[in-house]
Amino acid sequence: MSKEREEPIRSGNLVIAEVRFRILPPDLDEGIFDTGAKIFAPVQEDDYWSCSLDIGWLGVTRKLAGADSMQALCAALMILRKEIELHQEGGYRFFYIGERAEEFQFSNYWL
């Protein structure tokens, strides 16, 4: 009996952090929507490390680079924080989804 070999998970496809929230735009005619962001495990490239960041409400995945895996991961966190701050400055409001339903505070997660 032959056993099928499962394809190993490549670390670049492994979600290591995910956050979900509800966004209220400044113009409510745009509609309230649920979205989030995912950070994928850093991967070693030729001479650097990269970490992918999927920003749901922008519909983009960004690949951040660093000299090592920690630097790439920190870059992804900083970019996510900046995107949230820029949208908040533009009048967007972020809320937790579910029973908690209070305003999302990025500073509660990462500095």
C-alpha positions as CSV (number, residue, x, y, z in Angstrom):
1,M,0.0,0.0,0.0
2,S,1.5,3.3,-1.0
3,K,1.1,6.3,1.1
4,E,0.7,9.7,-0.7
5,R,3.3,12.2,0.2
6,E,1.8,15.5,1.3
7,E,3.3,18.6,-0.1
8,P,5.1,20.4,2.8
9,I,3.9,23.8,3.8
10,R,6.3,26.4,2.6
11,S,6.8,29.0,5.3
12,G,5.9,31.8,2.9
13,N,2.4,30.4,2.7
14,L,2.0,30.0,6.4
15,V,-0.1,32.6,8.1
16,I,1.5,33.5,11.4
17,A,-0.7,36.4,12.4
18,E,-4.2,37.5,11.4
19,V,-6.4,40.3,12.6
20,R,-10.1,40.9,11.6
21,F,-12.0,44.1,12.0
22,R,-15.0,46.1,10.7
23,I,-14.3,49.4,8.9
24,L,-16.6,52.4,8.9
25,P,-15.6,54.8,6.1
26,P,-16.0,58.6,6.6
27,D,-18.8,58.5,4.0
28,L,-21.2,55.7,5.1
29,D,-22.6,55.6,1.6
30,E,-19.4,53.6,0.8
31,G,-20.8,50.9,3.1
32,I,-19.5,49.3,6.3
33,F,-17.4,46.2,5.6
34,D,-15.5,43.4,7.4
35,T,-12.0,42.8,6.5
36,G,-8.6,42.1,8.0
37,A,-4.9,41.6,7.4
38,K,-2.6,38.6,7.4
39,I,1.1,38.3,8.0
40,F,2.9,35.3,6.5
41,A,6.0,33.6,7.9
42,P,9.3,35.2,6.8
43,V,11.2,33.3,4.1
44,Q,14.9,33.4,3.2
45,E,15.6,34.6,-0.3
46,D,19.0,34.7,-2.0
47,D,20.7,37.3,0.3
48,Y,17.8,38.7,2.3
49,W,14.6,37.7,4.1
50,S,11.1,38.6,3.0
51,C,7.7,38.7,4.8
52,S,4.4,39.0,3.0
53,L,1.6,41.2,4.3
54,D,-1.9,40.8,2.9
55,I,-3.9,44.0,3.5
56,G,-7.5,42.9,2.9
57,W,-9.3,46.2,2.6
58,L,-6.7,47.5,0.0
59,G,-6.8,44.2,-1.9
60,V,-3.0,44.1,-2.0
61,T,-0.2,41.8,-0.8
62,R,3.1,43.4,0.0
63,K,6.4,41.7,0.3
64,L,8.7,43.4,2.8
65,A,12.4,42.7,3.0
66,G,15.0,42.6,5.7
67,A,18.5,41.5,6.5
68,D,17.1,38.8,8.7
69,S,13.7,37.2,9.4
70,M,13.0,39.5,12.4
71,Q,13.7,42.6,10.4
72,A,11.4,41.5,7.6
73,L,8.6,40.6,10.2
74,C,9.0,44.0,11.9
75,A,8.8,45.8,8.5
76,A,5.5,44.0,7.8
77,L,4.1,45.1,11.2
78,M,5.2,48.7,10.7
79,I,3.6,48.9,7.3
80,L,0.3,47.5,8.6
81,R,0.3,49.9,11.5
82,K,1.0,52.8,9.1
83,E,-1.8,51.8,6.7
84,I,-4.3,51.7,9.6
85,E,-3.1,55.1,11.0
86,L,-3.3,56.7,7.5
87,H,-6.9,55.5,7.1
88,Q,-7.8,56.6,10.6
89,E,-6.4,60.1,9.8
90,G,-8.6,60.0,6.7
91,G,-11.7,59.5,8.8
92,Y,-12.0,55.7,8.7
93,R,-12.8,53.9,11.9
94,F,-11.8,50.3,12.7
95,F,-13.8,48.1,15.1
96,Y,-13.4,44.6,16.5
97,I,-15.9,42.1,15.0
98,G,-18.3,40.3,17.3
99,E,-19.3,40.8,20.9
100,R,-16.4,43.0,21.7
101,A,-17.4,45.6,19.1
102,E,-15.2,48.3,20.5
103,E,-12.9,50.5,18.5
104,F,-9.8,48.7,17.3
105,Q,-6.5,49.9,18.9
106,F,-3.5,48.9,17.0
107,S,-1.3,49.9,19.9
108,N,-2.8,47.1,22.0
109,Y,-1.0,44.7,19.6
110,W,2.3,46.1,18.4
111,L,4.3,49.1,19.3
